[in-house]
Amino acid sequence: MRLLPNVYQLCGNMYGSHQNVFALEGKNFLILVDTGFGDKDREIIFRNIDRYHLRDKMVRYVLLTHEHIEHVCN
């Protein structure tokens, strides 16, 4: 879901996941806020990266909001 220009929610309840993952879009890069957990979240995240045409932008930074295991994708 695009929340604001250059701010996207890539994973969360509306996508059938408990984990919220956000992306901040820079000129040629992304900043991920949290990462989700496991294969299901990874599939949701990649699907939304494609949906919003962000695939050509490299993830430059990952911000982890806290240390729960579900916020450090394996």
Residue, then its C-alpha position, 0 to 999 in steps of 0.5 A: m500500500r502506498l501511504l505517502p509519496n515514497v513511503y510504502q507498506l510492503c507487508g502487514n495485516m492487509y496482506g495476511s501477515h502479522q509483521n509490518v514492513f515499510a519501504l522508504e524510497g530514495k532516488n536510487f535506493l530503498i530503506l526497509v523498516d523491519t523485514g518480516f519473518g519467513d518465506k510467506d512475508r518474503e513473498i508478500i514483500f517481493r510481490n509488493i516491491d514488484r507492484y510498486h515498481l521498486r525492483d530496480k532500487m537496491v536496498r541500502y539500509v534496513l532499520l530494525t525497530h526492535e529486536h523481536i525475532e519476527h522483525v529480522c527475516n531469515 
